C-alpha cells in the first residue's frame, strides 16, 4: 500500500516554496525507489508554518513545517515516512492546539483532501447536502437555509434565506445564481482558500441554491488576481460535468444546473453586487440604482441570487446536518461560524473558523499570538479597508454583527488586520479616503468628489492649517458620504476615518 505525503497547493504555501518542496520530495522518492504518493492538498490555514507537509501514518497524519526543499533529504533520513521525531515535526496534525480549538464546518475538508478528487470529496461527506436537498421541495430547502440563521459572509450580513425566498417567489422564465468571488478586502483570503482547497463545496452549494430557487444557470465571478483559483474552479467544474453533478440532470434528478466561472475586471468596486452584475454582463463595473434589487432584476434583468463564496460553501453542511445543527453555533442573531482571517502585524497569521462570539482579544492573542514585532498592539481594523480602527480598549468586543454595529464597526468578511504602536492613524485615515477616491466607480458625487476632498482636508488637519475649521469640514464630508453615497464604498469610508479621529486624535497633530 502506497504511503501518502500531503504538500499544499494553496497559493499562500506556493509563495513560500511549496512547489520546490514537492519537487524535492518527489526526487527523494524516485532516488530511494519508494512506494509513495504525493498529494497536493489545500492549506490548513496555519500560514506561519507553511509549507506544512503531512505524512499519513497509522497514528494519523504527522505534520512537519515550515519546510524548505533543503530540509527534505534529512527528513527522509530521520524516518519521515514513519512520522518519526525531527526538529520540524509538529506531531499529529489534528492534535495541534491551534486547529483543535476551532469549529471547522465550512472548512471541514480544506487541507485534508485533494481539491480535484471527486472521490476524495464524496468520501469526506461531499454531496450529502445535495442528496438531502433533492429530497426536499424548493420551498423546503429555502426554509431550511432560513432556519439555520445563515447570513451573508461577504460583508453585509443579510439573511441568506430571505434573499433566496425572494428569488424563489419571483416569476420569470430564467433565474440565476451568482457567486461573488471578488475577494478584495485587505487581510482576507478565505474565499481563495475554498476555491483552491475545496472547490467542489462551492459547486455543491451553488447547485443547491439553483435547485432551491428554480435557477438553471450560475456564474462564479472570480477575482482577477486569483489565476490559480480560477484554474482550479474551471477544472473542478469540468469534473462535475463529466460525473453528472452539473448539467441537464444533476445527480440523476432530472433537474438542470449549469455553471461557469468568469474572471473579474480587477476593480474593488466589482465586489459590490450590482457593479459585479454590470461587469458580468460585459459592461463597465458601475453601481446600479436600487430598487429594483438583484433578487427581482439582477443578471440580464432576471431574478438573481448573489451570495459570497463562504455563504454558498456553507449551504452544503446546513443541508447535510440540518438547520438546528448549524444554528446551535454562534450568538444572538449571528449564527454558525465565522472564518476569521488574521493578517497584518501578527505572529501567527492564518485562517481560524470559530463560532460567532469569540472576542477580538482571543482571536489576536490566543490564536494570533500577538504582534509579530513584539511591540504593543495599538489598533485593529476588522472588515477590510472600510472597517473601523478599534483601540486596545475595544478588544473584548465579540465578533458578532450587532456588537460591531453598536461600536460603529464592521465584521465584514472576517478579515482582521493588526497594527502595533508604530502605526500612524492619521495616515491610515488618509489612506481610507484616498482608497475610496481611487476605487470609486464615479457614479455618485459624494463618493467621487467627497473622498478626493477628504484627502485634502486630512492633509490640512495634519499640517495644523485652520485645524478647528477643517475638522468641522471633515465631519460634514463624512456625514455626506454616509448618507448620500449610492453604495457601501462611499457609505462606509467614514468608518475608518471617524474611528481614527475618535480613538487616536493625537496622530492628527502636526509634528513639533
Buried (B, 14 or more C-beta within 10 A) or exposed (E): EEBBBBBBBBBBBBEBBBBBBBBBBBEBBEEEEBEBEBBBBBBBBBBBBBBBBBBBBEEBBBBBBBBBBEBBBEBBEBEBBEBEEBEBBBBBBEEBEBBEEBBBBBBBBBBBBBBBBBEBBBEBBBBBBBEBBBEBEBBEBBBBBBBBBBBBBBBBBEBBBEBBBBBBEBEBEBBBBBBBBBBBBBBBBBBBBBBBBBBBBBBBBBBBBBBBBBBBBBBBBBBBBBEBBBBBBBEBBEBBBEBEBBBEEBBEBEBBBBBEBBBBBEBBBBBBBBBBBBBBEEEBBBBBEEEEBBBBBBBEEBBBBBBBBBBBBBBBBBBBBBBEBBBBBBBEEBBBBBBBBBBBBBBBBBBBBBBBBBBBBBBBBBBBBBBBBEBEBBBBBBBBBBBBBBBBEBBEBBBBBEBBEEEEBBBBBBBBBBBBEEBBBBEBBBBBBBBBBEBBBEBBEBBBBBBBBBBBBBBBBBEEEEBEEBBEBBBEBBBBBBEBBBBBBBBBBBBBBBBBBEBBEEBBEEEE
